[in-house]
Every structure is written in C-alpha cells, then in structure tokens.
Amino acid sequence: MGSATTVTGYSAVTDKTEAASNVTAPVVIKTGYVTIGATQATSVTGLTSSTVTVTTGAVAYNKATVEITAAKANVTKDYTITVKNDGVVVKTFTAKKDTDIKETVSLGNLTADIADSKITVEAAEVKDPVTFTAPVKGNNAGLTFEWTLTNPVAAEGEKVTGTLTVTGTSTAASNVSLSSTGATAAWDISGDVVGKATVASNALKIESGVITNFTVNFEFTVGNTTVGTLTASYT
C-alpha cells in the first residue's frame, strides 16, 4: 500500500465498502469510532445525590450511552429528566417519586466527535396543572365587568390568559385588579383599549365619565398553587 494513510471518525452517512489494492494515493480508513471528551456531566442538574456516567474516549459510533442513577430516598418528587447533547434533546423520561432511578440512554448513531461538557442531564419537577375559574360578573361605578378565560388550565410557570369585557358609563374612577395565589394579571391596553383605560400598579384604571364598550386581554403566570381561585377587585 502507499505510505500515506489517515484514520478519521466514522460517519454513517458516508459509509461504504471498497477494496484497496495498488494504492498510490492517500487512503482514508473509516474506523466506525468517534471520540467523546472525558469531561461530561457527572450528576443530574436539579436532583441531589444523583450520578451520571457517560461513555467517553474512543467508542463505536452507535454504542455511546449515558447512565443516570439515583436512590429513591433522593427522588422526593416526580421529575422530568432530559438528556442533551450540545443542547439538543436526546431523550426525555419521567422519574417517579420514591422510586430508584436507573436509566441508560443511548446517544444514538453518532456522526461526529463530542467535545467536553456537551453531554448534560437536567431534572425538572413535574407540576400538576391547575384549572382556574373566571370571576363572576361584577359591577362598580356604573360599569359592568364580565370575565372569560381562554386558557384556564396551566401548571406552575405557565400562563393563564383571558379577556375582560367592560360596558357602561363610569360614574367614578375604577381600578380593576385580578389576582391568584402568587400572581397578578398583566393587562394589554393596545388596540381598542387605547384612550379608554390605563394601567398602574397592575390595575386597570378607567377614569370617571368614560363611556366604555371594550374588551381587554390579560394574562398571568401561575405561581406555586393548587387552588384555581381568581379574585377580581374593584376600587
């Protein structure tokens, strides 16, 4: 064979078989291996006393794995566990409360080496969704307020959205607030609401003497609650 021979990482995309004979030019030999950096995640972010073991070094392109373990005493809630390669999700699975975690995740058919610190494992607590109920119709200072929720079911960190329809003629200034446990609604006063209401300190403010007939959108991010109670106040 010729004197110039190189060995590179395997690529399943370009895999082919050829016979080498009477070689007079450099030959590339596909080894079927990739290299994974030695420094990768060793524990699950967001889960105490957990262990992550990543296959490192030279490894067959389809044999690299990530093993996640944790004793049930440390799994105090339901968690969503996510394995990522350079920020791209490889696999997501659910770990149940009071249950040992012992999961081996394949990194799939790798077509390139993996640098240090690219394999990560994260845990996020599974939050049960809460169903919220809109406040009943309210009245204040000559105005009628009717509430509708367009997205009433959400878990902690997610958004509930809805609309408030205001009708009537205000006989005095009104400040309207909507709140739930740990959260206060934010108001969208664009479009048809311009000139009819303002926002101050998370309250929708309607001045005295305004003839109203408008719908305003609102939203709030759900806090740590299991109670879907929304409280409307008018001052």
C-alpha positions in Angstrom: 0.0 0.0 0.0 1.0 3.6 -0.3 2.8 5.3 2.5 0.1 8.0 3.2 -2.8 6.6 5.3 -5.2 8.5 7.5 -7.8 7.3 10.0 -10.8 9.5 10.8 -14.0 9.3 12.8 -16.8 7.2 11.4 -19.8 8.7 9.5 -22.8 6.5 9.0 -23.9 9.0 6.3 -20.8 8.3 4.1 -20.3 4.7 4.9 -19.2 2.5 2.0 -17.1 -0.5 1.4 -14.3 -0.6 -1.2 -11.4 -2.9 -1.8 -7.9 -1.3 -1.5 -5.3 -2.5 -4.0 -2.4 -1.0 -5.8 -2.9 2.2 -3.8 -0.8 5.1 -5.0 -2.7 7.9 -3.2 -3.7 8.6 0.4 -6.4 6.3 1.7 -9.0 7.2 4.4 -10.0 4.3 6.6 -13.3 4.7 8.4 -12.9 3.2 11.8 -16.5 3.1 13.0 -15.4 5.0 16.1 -16.0 8.5 17.5 -14.2 10.3 20.4 -16.2 11.6 23.3 -14.5 14.2 25.6 -13.6 12.9 29.1 -15.3 15.8 30.9 -19.1 15.4 30.8 -21.9 15.7 33.3 -21.4 13.6 36.4 -24.7 14.4 38.1 -28.2 15.5 37.2 -28.8 19.2 37.5 -31.7 19.8 39.8 -31.6 16.4 41.5 -29.4 15.9 44.6 -27.2 12.9 45.2 -27.6 11.6 41.6 -24.9 10.1 39.4 -24.4 10.4 35.6 -21.9 8.2 33.8 -21.1 9.0 30.2 -19.2 6.7 27.8 -16.1 8.6 27.0 -12.9 8.2 24.9 -12.9 6.2 21.6 -16.3 4.4 21.3 -18.2 2.7 18.5 -20.4 5.3 16.8 -23.6 3.6 18.0 -22.6 2.4 21.4 -22.2 5.6 23.4 -24.5 5.8 26.4 -25.5 8.0 29.4 -26.4 6.2 32.6 -28.4 8.0 35.2 -28.9 6.7 38.7 -30.3 8.0 42.0 -31.6 6.3 45.1 -35.4 6.6 45.8 -34.7 8.5 49.0 -33.5 11.4 46.9 -36.4 11.3 44.4 -38.8 13.3 46.5 -41.0 14.4 43.7 -41.9 13.4 40.2 -39.3 14.7 37.7 -38.9 15.0 34.0 -35.3 14.0 33.2 -33.8 15.4 30.0 -30.5 14.2 28.4 -29.0 16.6 25.9 -26.0 16.5 23.5 -24.7 20.0 22.9 -28.1 21.5 23.8 -30.1 19.1 21.6 -32.5 16.8 23.4 -31.5 13.1 23.1 -34.2 11.7 25.3 -36.7 12.7 28.0 -38.2 10.4 30.6 -40.2 10.6 33.8 -38.8 9.7 37.2 -41.5 8.9 39.7 -41.4 10.0 43.4 -39.9 7.5 45.9 -38.6 5.2 43.1 -35.0 4.4 42.3 -33.7 5.9 39.0 -31.6 3.6 36.9 -31.8 4.6 33.2 -29.4 4.0 30.4 -29.8 6.3 27.4 -28.3 5.7 24.0 -26.7 8.7 22.3 -27.8 7.2 19.0 -25.8 6.9 15.8 -23.1 9.5 16.2 -21.6 11.0 13.1 -19.1 13.3 14.8 -16.9 13.6 17.9 -18.4 15.1 21.1 -16.3 17.8 22.9 -16.0 18.2 26.6 -19.0 19.4 28.6 -21.5 18.8 25.8 -23.5 15.9 27.5 -25.8 17.3 30.1 -28.7 15.9 32.2 -31.4 18.1 33.8 -34.3 17.4 36.2 -37.4 19.5 36.3 -40.2 18.9 38.8 -43.4 17.7 37.2 -46.1 20.3 38.0 -49.7 19.2 38.1 -51.9 21.6 36.1 -54.5 23.7 37.9 -57.9 24.6 36.4 -58.8 28.2 37.0 -62.3 29.6 37.2 -63.2 33.1 35.9 -64.6 35.5 38.5 -68.4 36.1 38.3 -69.7 39.2 36.6 -69.0 42.4 38.6 -70.3 45.9 38.8 -68.7 49.1 40.0 -69.3 52.9 39.5 -71.7 52.4 36.6 -69.6 49.8 34.8 -70.2 46.1 34.3 -67.3 43.7 34.1 -67.6 40.2 32.5 -64.7 37.8 32.7 -63.7 35.0 30.3 -60.7 32.6 30.4 -59.4 31.5 27.1 -56.7 29.3 28.6 -57.9 28.2 32.1 -55.7 25.2 32.6 -52.0 25.7 33.4 -49.2 24.4 35.7 -46.7 26.5 37.7 -44.7 28.7 35.4 -47.2 28.5 32.6 -49.6 31.3 31.6 -53.4 31.7 32.0 -55.0 34.0 29.5 -58.4 35.6 29.2 -60.4 38.7 28.4 -62.4 41.3 30.4 -65.4 43.0 28.7 -66.3 46.4 30.1 -69.6 48.1 29.4 -71.4 51.1 30.8 -70.6 54.7 31.6 -68.3 55.3 34.6 -69.6 57.5 37.3 -66.3 57.5 39.1 -62.8 56.3 38.5 -62.5 52.5 38.7 -59.4 50.4 39.4 -59.7 46.8 38.4 -57.3 44.0 39.6 -57.2 40.3 39.1 -55.1 38.0 41.1 -54.5 34.4 42.1 -52.1 32.9 44.7 -48.7 34.2 43.9 -49.6 36.1 40.7 -51.3 39.2 39.5 -52.7 39.7 36.0 -50.9 41.9 33.4 -53.1 43.9 31.0 -52.8 44.5 27.3 -54.2 48.0 26.7 -53.4 48.2 23.0 -55.8 48.5 20.1 -59.4 49.5 21.0 -58.5 50.0 24.6 -56.3 53.0 23.9 -57.8 56.1 25.4 -60.3 54.2 27.4 -58.1 52.7 30.1 -54.6 52.8 31.5 -52.6 50.5 33.8 -51.0 51.5 37.1 -49.6 49.1 39.8 -51.1 46.1 37.9 -54.5 47.6 38.0 -56.7 48.5 35.0 -57.8 52.1 35.6 -60.9 53.7 34.0 -61.5 57.4 34.6 -64.8 58.9 35.6 -67.2 59.9 32.7 -65.8 57.4 30.2 -68.4 55.7 28.0 -67.0 52.2 27.7 -67.6 49.3 25.5 -64.3 47.4 25.0 -62.6 44.1 25.7 -59.1 43.9 27.2 -56.8 40.9 27.2 -55.0 39.8 30.3 -52.6 37.1 31.3 -50.7 35.9 34.4 -48.0 33.3 35.1 -49.2 30.6 37.5 -47.4 30.6 40.9 -46.9 27.7 43.3 -50.6 26.9 43.9 -53.1 24.1 43.8 -56.0 26.5 44.0 -57.6 27.8 40.9 -59.3 30.7 42.5 -59.2 34.1 40.7 -60.1 37.2 42.7 -61.4 40.3 41.0 -61.4 43.6 42.9 -62.9 46.9 42.0 -62.0 50.1 43.8 
